[in-house]
Structures are given as structure tokens and as C-alpha cells.
Amino acid sequence: IDVGQGDSSLIITKNNKKILIDGGGNNTDFDVGEKILIPYLLDRKINEIDYILISHFDSDHCKGIFTVMEKMKVKNICVSSSGQLSENYYKFLEIANSKKINLIWVKSGNKIQIDKNTYIDILWTGDTTIKDNIINNYSITCIITYNNYKILFTGDIESTAEEKIINKYRNDELKSDIIKIPHHGSKSSSTEKFIKAVSPEIALIGVGKNNNFGHPNLGVINRLNALGIKIYRTDINGEIEININKGISVKKMIE
């Protein structure tokens, strides 16, 4: 979903389960949840979410979710205990408690069965040996599997966490058809070793046009291009719709 400088993805399974991963947002008066996410969902006749997964509690990943929690029926939210490191976490907890939303506290090794064909494997929720950029590096990193197709979601992990993940899992456990590129294509993420381990066909980058962070980094783009990975970016392509059936087809809002 094109939420500007932020991340948000909606998955609709074959059995019509709805999963929302992150929700964009910022620290200005512009409410991404109210102005972008809610209209986006209602336009698709969605007024109930089965699962929300918040990778971490930086505003550009979670603030839009708060509005969805307040204004829509949400059944389950997956979070990790590292959320407590952020002020946004306490706002989230207040809304979740008031709306009586079921919270699922995940850690690496957990599996969440969404429906017969779809499940989420939690690969990473942080490591106490990491002391730098903890909120980013403790992002929930997970693979969503539908039949034999896999999508890797990475939050804002940086090279430190990428290295830990590579050391923890075999390449065949990380191999995914699609990767949501970590940290909006920041130069501190997407090491060649990590991308080669995942070996995706498609890379998705959630990023705002002319943002102040230099995202995505040119070195990351060059790395992906050199590995023959097809890149789709919300700042250039707008909304990116992927249909997975007997193969993968991609539709861009802006061609």
C-alpha cells in the first residue's frame, strides 16, 4: 500500500482472511490511518481485519494501525515484547485493551496458521546481544507461505540483524519468492549476503517520494539490479498489487 514514507501491506488469502502488516504513519497532523488506510480498506469492502502484525513501533510502521484499531473490527494483533522499548507501544496497548483485541505475543520459531493454505513463520524478534538501533533491529521478521510461495517481511532490520538471521537459518529456510526490502532500502540494510540467502525474484520497497532520508539507497538498488531482482517501489509505482495463484503476477498503480 502506498502510505508515503512508511510500510504497509495487505494480504487477502484464498479463504478471504485479511492480514495487515504495518500501517505507515508519521509524527505530523496528517493521519495516514484516517486519510489513506481506512479509505483503502473500505474501497475494497473490508471492514474487518483477521490479523494485524506490527513489525515494530516506529511511527512510520505503526501509527496508521492505531486508527484502524479504533475504527474497524480487528480480531488479532501480533506483536513482540520488544515493542515496550517505544512510546508508541503504550498508546497501542491502551487502544488494544479498550477495544478488547486479542494480542498474540510472538517470538522466533512461532508458526501462525491463518488458513488451510497460509501460515506465518516468525523468524526473528530480536537478540539481546544487539545494542545498536534496537527498535529497528528487533523488528519482527517473518515469512508468509501460501502453498509453495513465500514472502519475507523484514520491518526495519539492519545489517546487524541480517547477519544474525543468516547465521540462525539455512539458505533454504530463508529462500523467498518476494522480499519486502528492510528499512525502506536504507544503506544500513540489504547486504549482498542477506539478499543472496533470500534469493527473491521480486523486491518491494515502501518509500515516500523525495523523502529526507535518501531512501532507497542507490547502492541497494544497484545490488538488487546486479542480482537480477525485479524492483517495485511505492514512490515510483504507487500501490503494488501482487496476485499469487499458479504463478506470480504484478500490477502497478503507476506504470
N, C-alpha and C positions, 0 to 999 in steps of 0.2 A: 504494500500500500504506500502511495506517495504521501508521506507525512512531513516532507521537508527534511531538515537536518535531524534525523532520528530513524528509528527502526520500527516497523510493524508489519506482521504477516498474518493473513487469514488462511486457514486450511479448512476446506469442506470435504469430508470423507465421502466415500461411495454411499455409506449409510446415513449421510446427511448430518453427521456430527460436526460441530463447529469448534475450531481451536483458534484462539487468537494468541500470537506470540509477540509480546511487547506492544506498545501503543503510541510511540512518539511522544512529543511534548516538549515544553521549554519553560523558562522562568520569566516569560513576559505575560502580558494580559491576554495574548492570543491563546484560546483554549483549543488545542488540537483535537481533544476528545469531542467537544461540542461542535466544532466547525468542520472537522474532517472525518473522524472515525464514526461517530453516530450517523451522520448522513450517508456515509459509505455503506454501513451495515443495513440501514433501513432501506436504502435503494435496492438492496439485494433481498429485501423482505426478511431480514434477520433481526429478530428482537430477543433472541435468547442465545447465550454462549455456553457450550458444554464445558470447555476448558480454556482458561487463560493461563499462560505461562509467562511470568515476568523474569527475564534473564538476570536483571539486577536493577538497582533503584536509582540510577542516574535519571534525571528528569526527561531526557530525550528518548527514554525507553519506557518510562512508567506513568508519566503524568496524564497522558491521554487515556490510560486504562482507568484512572480514578473516575472520570466522567462516565465511562461505560459501566463501571460498578454501580454508580449511583443511579443511572437512568435505565439500565437494562437488567434482565434476569440473567444472573451468572451462577452456574451450578458449582463449579470447582475452580480454584486457582492454585497453580503450582508455584511454589517459591522455595528458596533455600534459606537456611538460618543466617547466611552472610548478609541478608537484607538488613539486619539490625545495625549494620555499620552506617546506614544512611538515614538522614532525617525524613526522607520521603517514606521510608518504611513505616514510621509511626502513623503518618497520615493514612497510608494504605490499610494498616491494621484497624484503625478507627472505623473506616468505611466498611471493611470486611465484617467486622463484628456487628456493626449496626444493621447491615443487610443480611447477616447470618449466612454468609457464603462459606462453603466448605473449603478449608485450606489443606493442601497436600504438601507436606514438607519433604522435599526430595533431596537425595544425595547420590553420589556416583554409584552406579550398579543397580539403581532402581529401574523398573520397567512399568510403564503405564499403558495398559491395554485400552485403547479407545473404542475399537470395534473389532469385528472378526478379522479384518484385513489390515488394520492400522494400529501401530503401537509406538510409544516413545521410549527410547533408551537414554537414560541420564548418564552421560559420560563423565561430567566434571562439575563440581560446585565449589572448587577452591582447595587450597592446601596451606596449612599453617606455616610452611617453610617460605611462602611468598610474602614479602613485606612491602613490595612496591605496588602502587596503584591497585590496592586490594579490591576496591569495589569492581573495577573492570576485570581484574584477573580472577575474581571469584564468580564471574558470570556463569549462569547455568549453560552448559554446552551439551547439546543433545542431538540425537539422530531420530528423525521420524521416518518410520518404514511403512510403506504401503506395498503389499505384495513383495516384489523384489526390488522396488525403487526406494532410494534413500535420499533424504535431505538433511544436511548438517546445519544446525543453527548454533551460532557461536557468541552471541552477545557482543561484548566489547573486550574479549580476551586479547592479551598482548603476547609478544614472543615468549615471555617467561612461562606463561600458562601453556602456550602451544608446545613448548619443549617438554613440559611435564606430561601433557596428554600423549605426545608421541612416544614417550618412554613407558607410559602406562598401558597402551594398547598396540596391538599388531596393526600393520597397514590394512589388512583385510577387514579389521574391525572398524576402521575409520573411513574406508572407501565409501564414497557417496556420489550419487549422480549430480547432485546440486549442492552448492555451499552458499550459505549466507555469509558473505565476507566479514571477518571480525572488524569491529570498531570503525565502520564506515570507510574502510580502505586506508586507515591510518598507517603511516610508515613504521609504527611500532608493532605492527601485526603482519599476518600473512607471509611468514617466512617461506622461502622456497621449499625447505624441508617439510613444513607442515602441509603446504598445498600439494606437494608431490605425494605425501602419505594419503591425503584425501582423494586425490586424482579425480576431480569432478569434471563433468562435461560443461557445466553451466555455473557461473558465479553471479550472485545477486548482490548489489551494493545499494543500501538505503542511505541517501545523502542529499543534502539541500543544495540548490543551485547557488553558485558563488558564495559558499559558506566561508566563515572566517578561519577555518582550521586547515585549509589546504587539502581537504578530503575530496576524492580519494587521491592518495599519493601517486605521483607518476611512476615511481619505482614499482609499486604494487601492480599498477595497470600493465606496465611493461613485462613484469614477471608472469602475470596471467596470460598475456598475449603470447609470450615465448613458449608457454606450455600448451598453447592451442585451446585455451578455455574460452568459451563464449561469455562475454560480459554484458550484463544488463544493469543499468543504473537508473534510479528514480529521478535524478536531476536531468537526465537526457531523455529517458524513455517514459517518464511518468509511471503510472501503475503498470505492473508487470504481472500478467496472468499466465499461469502455467497449468496445463491440463495433462494429467498423467493417467493413461489408460493402457493401451498396448504400445507404449512409446511415450515420448515427452514432446508436447507442442507448446510453443511460447507465443503469446500475443502481447504486443506493446501498445500502450495508450497513445504514445507519440512515436511514429515510425521514423 
